Amino acid sequence: MDAEQYARNWVARNKDAITPLMERGYELRKVAIRHLAIDDKTGGLKAGLPGMYVVAGAAHDRDCYEIAEELVASGAQQSCGSESVFDFIRTGKLAKPAAPRGRQYGSAGRDFVLVVLVAELQELCPDLPLGSNDATDTRASATEIALRTLEAAGFEVLDGKKPPGDLAVPEHRSVEKALRRFHRDKKIPELFF
């Protein structure tokens, strides 16, 4: 199977899961923390390090605090060690940490989908270039295939802002930049555990 056909099949097979991720403002970090730290069966924190990650982070990390707040409101039985922090949240003795400085990472879900699709394409076709540069041949790169496939499926991948005239670059170069930013900045370190 060629890379473009594989990408079309992958997007069609995963469209329901991709759709919320592609929404601007999707809180991927909170979803990742919940997945790592909350037990699906009990609705409470997992025992050990995953649960303690939320408890320890609640004092200085706004996302962990908000997840802890949700757990307090749910009334679910929690793992040992979380009672004191949850009591502080319940009574208001633990103030909500300030929002992180700078712009919120609103495209994290989109960047995650791109990273996964490009990784799958490169695993399928190891000789497929990641991006394009002077050393690559005229074949489409993995980022270009991912961009075209997602757009053909009806997803808005890029925000439509293009530099005018001579400054314009191929759109897939913006996707390459998004992939580099996703890996380099590690704004969602929970994905790299």
C-alpha positions as CSV (number, residue, x, y, z in Angstrom):
1,M,0.0,0.0,0.0
2,D,1.4,3.4,-0.8
3,A,1.7,6.2,1.7
4,E,-1.1,8.4,0.4
5,Q,-3.6,5.5,0.4
6,Y,-2.5,4.5,3.9
7,A,-3.0,8.1,5.1
8,R,-6.5,8.2,3.6
9,N,-7.4,4.9,5.3
10,W,-5.9,6.0,8.6
11,V,-7.8,9.3,8.7
12,A,-11.1,7.5,7.7
13,R,-10.6,4.8,10.4
14,N,-9.8,7.4,13.1
15,K,-12.0,10.3,12.0
16,D,-14.2,10.1,15.2
17,A,-11.1,10.3,17.4
18,I,-9.4,12.9,15.3
19,T,-12.4,15.3,15.2
20,P,-12.2,16.7,18.8
21,L,-8.4,16.8,18.7
22,M,-8.5,19.1,15.6
23,E,-10.7,21.7,17.4
24,R,-8.9,24.8,18.3
25,G,-8.4,25.0,22.1
26,Y,-8.6,21.3,22.7
27,E,-7.0,20.8,26.1
28,L,-4.7,17.9,25.2
29,R,-2.5,18.2,28.3
30,K,-5.5,17.8,30.7
31,V,-6.7,14.8,28.7
32,A,-3.2,13.3,28.9
33,I,-3.0,13.9,32.7
34,R,-6.5,12.4,33.3
35,H,-5.5,9.4,31.2
36,L,-2.3,8.8,33.2
37,A,-3.6,9.6,36.7
38,I,-7.3,8.7,36.9
39,D,-8.6,5.2,37.2
40,D,-11.3,4.5,34.7
41,K,-13.1,2.0,37.0
42,T,-13.2,4.0,40.2
43,G,-13.1,7.6,38.9
44,G,-10.5,8.3,41.5
45,L,-6.7,8.8,41.3
46,K,-4.6,5.8,40.5
47,A,-2.4,4.6,43.3
48,G,1.3,5.4,43.2
49,L,3.2,7.9,41.0
50,P,0.4,8.6,38.5
51,G,-2.0,9.8,41.2
52,M,0.7,11.6,43.2
53,Y,1.6,13.6,40.0
54,V,-1.8,15.4,40.3
55,V,-1.5,15.8,44.1
56,A,2.0,17.1,44.0
57,G,1.3,19.4,41.0
58,A,-1.9,20.9,42.4
59,A,-0.1,23.6,44.4
60,H,1.8,25.0,41.4
61,D,0.3,23.6,38.2
62,R,-3.1,25.0,37.1
63,D,-4.1,21.9,35.1
64,C,-3.3,19.6,38.0
65,Y,-5.3,21.8,40.3
66,E,-8.3,21.9,38.0
67,I,-8.2,18.1,37.7
68,A,-8.0,17.8,41.5
69,E,-10.9,20.2,41.8
70,E,-13.0,18.0,39.5
71,L,-12.1,15.0,41.6
72,V,-13.1,16.8,44.8
73,A,-16.4,17.7,43.2
74,S,-17.0,14.1,42.0
75,G,-16.7,12.7,45.5
76,A,-15.0,9.6,44.2
77,Q,-12.8,7.6,46.7
78,Q,-9.2,8.7,46.3
79,S,-5.9,7.0,46.7
80,C,-3.9,7.4,49.9
81,G,-1.9,10.6,50.2
82,S,-4.4,12.9,48.4
83,E,-6.7,13.7,51.4
84,S,-4.8,16.7,52.7
85,V,-4.4,18.4,49.3
86,F,-8.1,17.7,48.5
87,D,-9.1,19.1,51.9
88,F,-7.1,22.3,51.2
89,I,-8.9,22.6,47.8
90,R,-12.3,21.9,49.4
91,T,-11.8,24.5,52.1
92,G,-10.1,27.1,49.8
93,K,-6.8,27.1,51.7
94,L,-5.0,26.1,48.5
95,A,-5.3,28.9,46.0
96,K,-5.6,28.1,42.3
97,P,-2.2,28.6,40.6
98,A,-2.0,31.4,38.2
99,A,-2.5,30.7,34.5
100,P,0.7,30.0,32.6
101,R,2.2,33.0,31.0
102,G,2.0,33.5,27.3
103,R,-0.4,32.2,24.7
104,Q,-2.3,29.0,25.4
105,Y,-1.2,26.0,23.2
106,G,-4.5,25.9,21.3
107,S,-3.2,23.7,18.5
108,A,-1.8,20.9,20.6
109,G,-4.5,18.4,19.5
110,R,-3.8,19.2,15.8
111,D,-0.1,18.9,16.3
112,F,-0.5,15.6,18.1
113,V,-2.6,14.2,15.2
114,L,0.0,15.3,12.7
115,V,2.9,13.8,14.8
116,V,1.1,10.4,15.0
117,L,0.1,10.3,11.3
118,V,3.6,11.4,10.1
119,A,5.2,8.8,12.4
120,E,2.9,6.1,11.0
121,L,3.7,7.1,7.4
122,Q,7.4,7.0,8.1
123,E,7.1,3.6,9.7
124,L,5.3,2.3,6.7
125,C,7.7,3.9,4.2
126,P,11.1,4.4,5.9
127,D,12.5,6.1,2.8
128,L,9.7,8.7,2.8
129,P,11.3,12.1,3.7
130,L,9.8,13.9,6.7
131,G,9.9,17.3,5.1
132,S,11.2,18.9,2.0
133,N,14.5,20.6,1.3
134,D,17.1,20.9,-1.4
135,A,18.3,17.3,-0.8
136,T,14.9,15.6,-1.2
137,D,13.7,14.5,-4.5
138,T,10.4,15.5,-6.1
139,R,8.3,13.0,-4.1
140,A,5.8,14.3,-1.6
141,S,7.0,14.3,2.0
142,A,5.3,12.7,4.9
143,T,4.2,16.1,6.2
144,E,2.8,17.1,2.8
145,I,0.8,13.8,2.6
146,A,-0.5,14.3,6.1
147,L,-1.6,17.9,5.4
148,R,-3.3,17.0,2.1
149,T,-5.0,14.0,3.5
150,L,-6.4,15.8,6.6
151,E,-7.6,18.7,4.5
152,A,-9.2,16.4,2.0
153,A,-11.1,14.8,4.9
154,G,-12.5,18.2,5.8
155,F,-10.2,19.2,8.7
156,E,-8.8,22.7,8.9
157,V,-5.1,22.1,9.6
158,L,-3.7,25.5,9.0
159,D,-5.4,28.7,10.1
160,G,-5.5,30.2,6.7
161,K,-2.9,32.9,7.3
162,K,-0.5,33.0,4.4
163,P,2.2,35.5,3.8
164,P,1.6,37.6,0.8
165,G,3.3,37.2,-2.6
166,D,7.0,36.4,-2.6
167,L,7.1,35.5,1.1
168,A,4.7,32.6,0.6
169,V,6.1,29.1,1.3
170,P,4.5,25.8,0.6
171,E,1.9,25.0,3.3
172,H,3.5,21.8,4.3
173,R,6.5,23.8,5.6
174,S,4.1,25.2,8.3
175,V,3.3,21.6,9.2
176,E,7.0,20.8,9.5
177,K,7.3,23.8,11.8
178,A,4.4,22.7,14.0
179,L,6.0,19.2,14.3
180,R,9.3,20.7,15.4
181,R,7.6,22.9,17.9
182,F,5.6,20.0,19.3
183,H,8.8,18.0,19.9
184,R,11.1,20.8,20.9
185,D,8.9,22.8,23.3
186,K,7.5,19.8,25.1
187,K,4.6,21.9,26.5
188,I,2.8,18.6,27.2
189,P,5.6,16.6,28.9
190,E,3.0,14.0,30.0
191,L,3.0,12.7,26.4
192,F,6.7,11.9,26.6
193,F,6.6,9.7,29.7
